[in-house]
């Protein structure tokens, strides 16, 4: 229904789990169609990242993506609306698996 509302085409995958980290982990492992599988996850920076639960959930998802050799994009701040024009810059930090940047 959400895709139809915004006139988008795509594949939908629904998972039911007890928590966001478990649901995200399941989704990362099962998403795709045949050989066509995503290699990147986009997620928002936790708003209350200093709380233990928020930090643990965020780090679990990042660790899971790393184990599955997926790239992680973290957006900080609000996501723009579909037709909203933005100005500014985007900072990309390449993190190599050996810990260097």
C-alpha positions as CSV (number, residue, x, y, z in Angstrom):
1,X,0.0,0.0,0.0
2,X,2.8,2.5,0.8
3,X,4.5,1.9,-2.6
4,X,1.2,2.5,-4.4
5,X,0.5,5.7,-2.4
6,X,3.9,7.2,-3.5
7,X,3.7,5.7,-7.0
8,X,6.9,3.6,-6.4
9,X,7.8,0.2,-7.7
10,X,9.7,-2.4,-5.8
11,X,9.7,-5.6,-3.8
12,X,8.3,-5.8,-0.3
13,X,9.7,-8.0,2.4
14,X,7.9,-8.2,5.8
15,X,9.5,-9.7,8.9
16,X,8.0,-10.1,12.3
17,X,10.4,-10.2,15.3
18,X,10.5,-9.3,18.9
19,X,12.8,-6.3,18.5
20,X,14.3,-3.9,15.9
21,X,17.8,-5.5,15.9
22,X,16.3,-9.0,15.5
23,X,14.0,-7.8,12.7
24,X,16.8,-6.0,10.9
25,X,19.1,-9.0,11.2
26,X,16.4,-11.3,9.7
27,X,15.7,-8.8,6.9
28,X,19.4,-8.4,6.1
29,X,19.7,-12.2,5.7
30,X,16.5,-12.8,3.7
31,X,16.2,-9.7,1.5
32,X,16.6,-10.0,-2.3
33,X,15.3,-11.8,-5.2
34,X,17.4,-14.7,-6.5
35,X,20.9,-13.4,-7.2
36,X,19.7,-9.8,-6.8
37,X,20.6,-9.0,-3.2
38,X,21.2,-5.6,-1.6
39,X,24.7,-4.9,-0.3
40,X,24.0,-1.7,1.7
41,X,21.8,-0.8,4.6
42,X,20.7,2.8,5.2
43,X,19.7,3.6,8.8
44,X,19.2,6.7,10.9
45,X,21.6,7.8,13.7
46,X,19.9,7.0,17.0
47,X,18.3,10.2,18.5
48,X,19.0,9.2,22.1
49,X,22.3,7.4,21.4
50,X,23.6,7.8,24.9
51,X,20.9,5.5,26.3
52,X,22.1,2.0,26.7
53,X,19.2,0.4,24.8
54,X,19.5,2.7,21.8
55,X,23.3,2.3,21.6
56,X,23.1,-1.5,21.9
57,X,20.4,-1.8,19.2
58,X,22.4,0.4,16.8
59,X,25.6,-1.4,17.4
60,X,24.0,-4.8,17.0
61,X,22.6,-3.9,13.5
62,X,26.0,-2.4,12.5
63,X,27.8,-5.6,13.6
64,X,25.3,-7.8,11.8
65,X,25.8,-5.8,8.6
66,X,29.5,-6.2,9.0
67,X,29.3,-10.0,9.4
68,X,27.2,-10.2,6.3
69,X,29.7,-8.0,4.3
70,X,27.1,-5.2,3.9
71,X,27.9,-1.5,3.7
72,X,26.2,0.7,6.3
73,X,25.1,4.3,5.5
74,X,24.1,6.3,8.6
75,X,22.0,9.4,8.1
76,X,22.1,12.0,10.9
77,X,19.1,14.3,11.2
78,X,15.7,14.1,9.5
79,X,15.2,12.4,6.2
80,X,14.0,14.9,3.6
81,X,10.5,14.6,2.0
82,X,10.4,13.1,-1.5
83,X,10.1,16.4,-3.4
84,X,12.0,18.6,-1.0
85,X,15.2,20.2,-2.4
86,X,18.1,20.4,-0.1
87,X,21.3,22.4,-0.1
88,X,24.6,21.7,1.6
89,X,27.1,18.9,1.5
90,X,27.3,15.2,2.2
91,X,30.3,13.9,4.1
92,X,31.4,10.3,3.3
93,X,33.9,8.5,5.5
94,X,35.3,5.3,4.0
95,X,36.1,2.9,6.8
96,X,38.4,0.0,5.9
97,X,37.9,-3.3,7.6
98,X,41.3,-3.1,9.1
99,X,40.1,-0.1,11.3
100,X,41.7,2.6,9.2
101,X,39.9,5.5,7.5
